[in-house]
Amino acid sequence: MKGWMIVTSPGVEAGDSTPWYASFWEFCARYCENRFGRDWYLSPEQSLLLHAENTVIPTQLIVYSRKGTNNTLALLFGTSLYDLKHKQRPPLADSAVKGGLRLFVPAAALTKVPEDFFVRHPVEVQVALAAIKDPSEVLARLLEGGHSAVAGRLAGAFRRVG
């Protein structure tokens, strides 16, 4: 990609992916700030994973922005960034910045992730649920959108984790 570089140790051999994976999150934060300003945030799924401290580098990072163009930007070592055009920013109460990355807060992300996320990432969901100190954080978001199926799923998840 023109204009971007990653600083590496002089001893790194050509083709070594370590510097890329070590700097991936910082690169994405800086790239998105440069391209979208403050008008971007990571998908609810990726937000929950990062809130649960799961920093595994995804094959494709999905970034929501009003300035998005619904295009995939191929990055190094088979990774990519997909900028999804999203008409509105989340309310301020639904967003947070962590490590330079703009994320949905756990309560908001839990109401937006698909059902299969709970099956694919049970540990991360449990960590996110444990971070919710007041059920009204989730309840208000559910009532705003009339999300009865999501409410049932979250009620079951909260029951399961106690």
N, C-alpha and C positions, 0 to 999 in steps of 0.2 A: 504494500500500500504506500503510495507516494507521501512523503513528508513525515512518516512515523518510523521510529527506530527503537530498538530495545537494547539497553546497555547490558553487556555480558562481560564475563571474565575473559582475559586474553587466552586462558587455557581451554576454553570451550571449543570443542571440535564442530566443524560444519555438520549440520543435521541434528545436533543435540537439542532435544525439545525442552530440557530442564529450564533454561531461561524464560522461554515462552510461558510455560505453565506456572512458573514462579511469579511472573508479572501479569498474568492474564487479567485478574480483577482490577488491578490498578490501570492497566491499559484500557479496559472497557469503560471504566469510570471517566478517565480523561478523554477518551474518544467521544463518548456520548455528551459530555459537557461541552466539548469543542464543537460538535456537530449540532446538538439540539439545545444548547444553553441549559436552562433549568427545567425545560419542558420534556422530561423523559423519566421513566421509571421501569424497573424490571418487572417481568410477569409475576402474577400472584404465586405461581408455583415456585419460581426461582426465589422470590422473596421469602417464602416459608422455609425453603431449604437453607438459605443464608441465615435467617433468624435462628434456625436450629443448629447453626454452626457446621452445616454440611457444605463445604467449600469445594467439592469435587467439580472440576471444570466440565461444563456441559458441552456436548457436541455442537449444539446450537443455542445461543443465548437470545432470548426474545426480549426486545426493548419496545415499550409502548411510548409513542410520542405523537403529538398533533402534527409534528413536522415529519413523521415517518412516511416512507414511500412504498411500503409492503415489498421490500427487496431484501435479498440475502447478500451479505458481504462476506465473501470467503476470507477466512483468516488462516493463520499458520497451522500446520499439523492436523488438518481435517476439522478444525473448529470454524464456526461462523457466527455472525451476528445478524439477526433478522429484525429489521426496524418496522414494527407494525403501526400503521396509522390508526390512532385512537383519538376520537373526536374531543374528548374532555379529559382534563387532568383529574386525579382523585382529589377529594376534599383534603384540606391540610391535615385534618385529624386522621386520615387514612394513610398518610405517607410518612416516611422517616428516611433519614440518611444514615447509612452505616458503612464505614470504610470508604466513603466517597460514592457509594452506590445508592441510588434512589430506589427505595423499596416500599411495598405496601406494609403497613403494620400487621402483626399476626392476626388480630381480630378481623381486619378487613380481608386479608388474604384467605383466611379460612372460609369465608362466605363466597369466595370467587373461584376457588380451585374445583376442578371436576371430581366426581365421586371416585374415580380410579386412582387419584392421587393418594387417597387414604389407604388404599390397598398396596400401592407401590412404595410408599414412604411412611410406614406406620410409626417408626421411631421418631421421625421428624415431626409428624403430626402430634404425637404425644408430647414432645418438647414444646411445640407451639401452644398446645392446649394448656400445659402447665404454666405458661407465661401469662395466661389470661387470669388476672386477679379478680376482676369484677365481671360477672356474666352480662351485665348491661352493656359492656363494650361490644359484645357480639349481638345481643338482642336488638339494640337500636338499629344496627345495620340490616338485620333480618327483617324487621318490621318495615323499614323504609322501602324495601323492594318486594315485599310479599313473597319471600323465599321459603315456602312451607316445606318443600322437599329437602332443601339445604338445612333448614331448622331441625328436621327429624334426624338427619345424618349427624349434625353437630350434637344434638341431645344424646344420641347413642354414643358418640365418641366421648363426650364429657362423662357420661355414666361409666363407661369402660375404664377411664383413667381415674375415676373417683373424684 
